[in-house]
């Protein structure tokens, strides 16, 4: 398999994963989604942030997954507040 084929397969897997996540984003908490969009200032960037496991959230779950509980949603909103003020650690 060539390097180009490997890259192509990796992109295809990501596209399939992203299609599933896009469907799940429809059900995300509206307040969290709006806050992510305000802080990140880009719809694609906000969607990316909401659907990736992040160091700022202890690399455990995506903000999308965490937002299903009040505690998880609070952690996500706190992380967005930290990002807004440039506190990345």
C-alpha positions in Angstrom: 0.0 0.0 0.0 1.3 3.4 -0.9 1.5 6.4 1.4 -1.2 8.1 -0.6 -3.5 5.1 -0.2 -2.9 5.1 3.5 -3.7 8.8 3.8 -6.7 8.3 1.6 -8.0 5.5 3.8 -7.4 7.5 7.0 -9.3 10.5 5.6 -12.2 8.1 4.6 -12.4 6.8 8.1 -12.4 10.3 9.5 -15.2 11.3 7.1 -17.3 8.4 8.1 -16.7 9.2 11.8 -17.5 12.9 11.2 -20.8 12.0 9.5 -21.9 10.1 12.5 -20.8 13.0 14.8 -22.6 15.5 12.7 -25.8 13.6 13.2 -25.2 13.6 17.0 -24.4 17.3 17.1 -28.1 18.0 16.2 -28.9 16.9 19.8 -26.2 18.9 21.6 -27.1 21.3 24.4 -28.0 24.6 22.7 -26.2 26.7 25.4 -23.0 24.8 25.0 -23.1 24.9 21.2 -23.8 28.7 21.2 -20.9 29.3 23.7 -18.5 27.2 21.6 -19.4 29.2 18.5 -18.9 32.5 20.4 -15.5 31.5 21.8 -14.1 29.7 18.8 -15.7 32.1 16.2 -15.9 29.5 13.5 -18.7 27.0 13.0 -16.4 24.3 11.7 -13.9 24.9 14.5 -16.7 24.8 17.1 -18.0 21.5 15.7 -14.5 20.2 15.7 -14.0 21.2 19.4 -17.3 19.7 20.4 -16.5 16.3 18.8 -12.9 15.7 19.8 -11.4 14.3 23.0 -9.5 17.3 24.4 -6.6 17.7 26.9 -8.4 20.6 28.6 -11.1 18.1 29.5 -8.7 15.4 30.7 -8.7 13.5 27.4 -11.6 11.4 28.7 -14.6 12.2 26.5 -15.7 14.7 23.9 -17.6 17.8 24.9 -20.5 16.3 23.0 -20.4 13.2 25.3 -19.8 15.2 28.4 -22.6 17.6 27.8 -25.1 14.8 28.5 -24.8 15.4 32.3 -25.0 18.7 34.2 -21.5 18.1 35.6 -20.1 17.4 32.2 -21.8 20.4 30.6 -20.4 22.6 33.4 -16.9 21.3 32.8 -17.3 22.1 29.1 -18.5 25.6 29.7 -15.6 26.2 32.1 -13.1 24.9 29.5 -14.6 27.3 27.0 -14.2 30.2 29.5 -10.6 29.2 30.0 -10.0 29.2 26.2 -11.7 32.5 25.9 -9.2 34.1 28.3 -6.2 32.3 26.9 -5.8 29.8 29.7 -4.8 26.6 27.9 -3.4 24.5 30.8 
